[in-house]
Amino acid sequence: MLRLESEEDLIILRENSSIECKSGVGKDGHGELPKDFWPTYSYFANTHGGIVLLGLKEIGDKFAILGVRDVDKIRKDLFNNLNNRQKVSVNILEDDHVTEHVINGKVIVKIEIPRASRSQRPVFLSENPFGRHTFKRLNEGDVALSEPDR
């Protein structure tokens, strides 16, 4: 289980096939769901699930706490897009999958993405699973799957 209670918890934190950290501060510095969140959502949903942490920036082998000021904006953007079939094929998140954790007075948003059920997979972006809209994970990166031979 991933603990987010103190700076000490961040010392041992490493991105891997089930944890992804993103700044999430946006252009105005208040908070924004990063555009590169969506390939990660697709990957985690299509495989074994995972956690996205917003409000952290990787510097070397450590994470700096940037924090997210407007969590409500992030939640609203997240769920509006999850329920938009032109953005993503299926919403597998519920409210309790998105939690806030305060470290040193700064908010980190934790988004737990479960594995999609067999009937929901593949989870893809846009309205078409082909054309590089479905993702898998290679090491720490999300890679678009190519269209199958027809």
Secondary structure, DSSP 4 states (H G I P E B T S, - for coil): ----SSHHHHHS---BTTEEEE----TTSS----TTHHHHHHHHHHTT-EEEEESEEEETTEEEE---S-HHHHHHHHHHHHT-TTTBS-----GGGEEEEEETTEEEEEEEEPPPPTTTPSP-BTT-STTT-SEEEETTEEEEPPPPP-
